[in-house]
Amino acid sequence: MTLQEKLVEEIEKRQVTRAEFAKIVGVDPTVISSVIKHNRSIGNGTIKRFVEAFGKQFEQYYEYKNCEICGEKFLPRSNKIRTCSDECARLLKNQITVQWTRTSNGHSIARETDAQRFGRNAKVAKPKVGIAEYNSVAREEFGSYGQRGAAERLAQSGTMRESMGL
């Protein structure tokens, strides 16, 4: 028996409306309607409310998951949870961190210095004008930094559409 059929049966058995049934369970009436009309799935939190309101007959509708670390079957509190315990969650986080901090040649990106990234003697060119001076000129000539940037892009490309990349 599907959850949809079970809800219809319970509503008819109790001789209540869907709104009254939702109030008994403690959910919004649209949840009940979406399950009955469209056979939509609901989360374990809502199933837990059904179990609390009507007993163990609704426990069969829980959606269990297998832990991604140890493979143990568990009941997640939400659909986003992927592990059975805090320890497994920590291990999964470590695995993901290791996966994303490695480059193709096997060293950590996070610990590289600029010299390692750009070459031994690589130096980033300093701007010809300081930020404060650039901003003061921008305010005097154009009204703001953004307006000056827009004017420079327009001057380089020739048309407004080209400056916006369209």
Summary of the structure (lengths in Angstrom):
residues: 166
radius of gyration: 30.0
end to end distance: 55.5
largest distance: 81.3
contacts: 351
relative contact order: 0.05
helix: 58%
strand: 4%
